[in-house]
Amino acid sequence: MIVLTVSIIFSVGFGLIGLRIIQFRGSLDRDVCFHDPLTQFDPELGWAPIPSRHVKDAIGDITNNSLGFRSAELDPQRDQVVLMGDSVAWGYGVNDDQTISAYLDPILKPLGSQAVNLAVSGYGFDQHYLFLKRYIDRFDRLKTVILFVCVVNDFEDTQSNMRYGRSKPLFRFRDEGLQLTNYPVSKYSVRNLLSQSYLFRKRFDEDSNWDKFFSWIAGDVTMPREETAQVIKALLRRMDELIARKGAEFKIVLMTPKIIEVGLTEGYGFFQKLLEQEGYDYLDFPTALENQGLTVEGLYPDDDYLHLSPNGSRVVAEIVSRTYFAGEMAGQGAEK
């Protein structure tokens, strides 16, 4: 049995080398199959935005500034309101000028603030924290950090050392607290090599048993739900502490899919309970819609229950501004 197992591992290893040569599609440095085409391998984060890059796809323009953020360069004359999250906040499926941050920025400009899009497609709470830690000192005038939580998948994005076919860091919760594992991430991990193979990606899509086998070979780890909950709580506290040390405020927005009855939002109740128990200042998007007499009609594309349409981004930006900056906006209006 041992000989058989060793033989399988060596066979798979040599097979991967062959696939790296024969089935190679793009560089491991650049993503070829993900929401954001402007990401690259990063040993601390798994993947991260490529600075100063621009592509044009069927939807429109996708542009990163010199730091890799999908927004304009930082304006040293304005306070920074930083938006964090995954593909929902980043702006999957919309043009640069149709993201939440793009609609929020002109609302905040008269208040002397700039909306900065620090969201990255596919990130979980672990990567949110590490990404914020990397860049927070770049914000000399940090005013507010708003974390957009996607209740459909943010829990799972934090639960494993692999997401969307790619290796990523994983925080575990031990007696002594948080422990960072799978760090630094290996560029040539079995999982990362597999993600570059069209053949293997196709097999994953077609055969769950095939995926389970290679998950074992790749050393994928998925934490128990109870441990994941503890990790998320601890990471939110760390983010809060980082932001507080900069004298800024930490806000959270709970984003739900188009139809919350479809059974995809088990995480909705989890995050509501967690944020209330921990005392975080959060905005419940579906409740805010209802309170303002609005519906989800037109907020999501017909073929996408999760990501926002341009109109959806605009509505979210308006609700966020009225919720968190109404006092300043009223004061600005009074001065005029």
SULVENGI-V882814 format. One record per helix or strand of 2 or more residues. SS is the DSSP state (2 for helix, 1 for strand). FROM is the first residue (numbers start at 1). LEN is the number of residues. Records with the same first field share a line. If there is no record, write none. Layout:
SS: FROM-LEN ; FROM-LEN
//
This chain:
2: 2-21 ; 87-4 ; 96-3 ; 100-10 ; 125-14 ; 154-6 ; 190-6 ; 198-9 ; 208-11 ; 225-21 ; 260-3 ; 266-13 ; 285-7 ; 310-15 ; 326-10
1: 39-4 ; 46-4 ; 54-3 ; 61-3 ; 79-6 ; 113-5 ; 142-9 ; 162-2 ; 166-2 ; 170-5 ; 177-5 ; 249-7 ; 282-3
//
